[in-house]
Amino acid sequence: MVSARSGESEDVTVIHLAVGWDAGQLKVGSFARSERMVKWNEALRIEAELGAGARFAGRDALPDGVAMATARE
């Protein structure tokens, strides 16, 4: 897992490292702050550029037996 530090700037290097290292997981925080949004937007731009070559593991990133939190209705 590649993770950004809290209080970080809008630098997107961590996103490029996560993609380049094929990290599988990325942790940059919620969409509440601009420095986090910049990182998520860069990840989406890279995904769009990769097209069909991009992959999103989703639930497959979790080991068997680990529950994934779901939104409540």
C-alpha positions as CSV (number, residue, x, y, z in Angstrom):
1,M,0.0,0.0,0.0
2,V,1.2,3.5,-0.9
3,S,0.0,6.2,1.5
4,A,0.1,10.0,1.5
5,R,0.9,11.8,4.7
6,S,-1.7,14.0,6.4
7,G,-1.0,17.7,6.0
8,E,0.7,17.1,2.7
9,S,0.8,19.4,-0.3
10,E,-1.0,19.0,-3.6
11,D,2.0,17.2,-5.0
12,V,0.9,14.0,-7.0
13,T,4.1,12.1,-6.8
14,V,2.6,9.5,-4.5
15,I,0.0,8.6,-7.2
16,H,2.7,8.1,-9.8
17,L,4.7,5.9,-7.5
18,A,1.6,3.8,-6.6
19,V,0.9,3.2,-10.3
20,G,4.6,2.7,-11.3
21,W,5.1,0.2,-8.5
22,D,1.8,-1.5,-9.2
23,A,1.1,-1.1,-5.5
24,G,-2.5,-2.5,-5.6
25,Q,-3.7,-0.2,-2.9
26,L,-3.5,3.6,-2.4
27,K,-4.4,5.6,0.7
28,V,-4.8,9.4,0.3
29,G,-7.8,10.1,2.4
30,S,-11.4,11.2,1.8
31,F,-12.5,13.9,-0.7
32,A,-12.8,16.5,2.0
33,R,-9.6,18.5,1.3
34,S,-8.1,20.0,-1.9
35,E,-4.8,18.3,-1.5
36,R,-6.6,14.9,-1.4
37,M,-8.9,15.8,-4.4
38,V,-5.8,16.7,-6.5
39,K,-4.4,13.2,-5.8
40,W,-7.7,11.4,-6.6
41,N,-8.1,13.4,-9.8
42,E,-4.6,12.5,-10.9
43,A,-5.4,8.8,-10.3
44,L,-8.5,9.2,-12.4
45,R,-6.5,10.9,-15.2
46,I,-4.0,8.1,-15.2
47,E,-6.8,5.5,-15.3
48,A,-8.4,7.3,-18.3
49,E,-5.0,7.4,-20.1
50,L,-4.4,3.7,-19.5
51,G,-7.8,2.8,-20.8
52,A,-8.4,-1.0,-20.9
53,G,-4.9,-1.5,-19.5
54,A,-6.0,0.0,-16.1
55,R,-7.2,-2.3,-13.4
56,F,-9.3,-1.8,-10.3
57,A,-9.1,-4.6,-7.8
58,G,-12.1,-3.6,-5.8
59,R,-13.2,-6.4,-3.5
60,D,-10.5,-8.7,-5.0
61,A,-7.9,-6.6,-3.2
62,L,-9.1,-8.0,0.2
63,P,-8.1,-11.5,1.4
64,D,-10.8,-14.1,1.7
65,G,-12.8,-13.7,4.9
66,V,-12.3,-9.9,5.3
67,A,-15.5,-8.0,5.3
68,M,-15.8,-4.8,3.3
69,A,-17.8,-1.9,4.8
70,T,-20.8,-1.0,2.7
71,A,-22.9,2.1,2.6
72,R,-26.0,2.1,4.7
73,E,-29.3,2.8,3.0
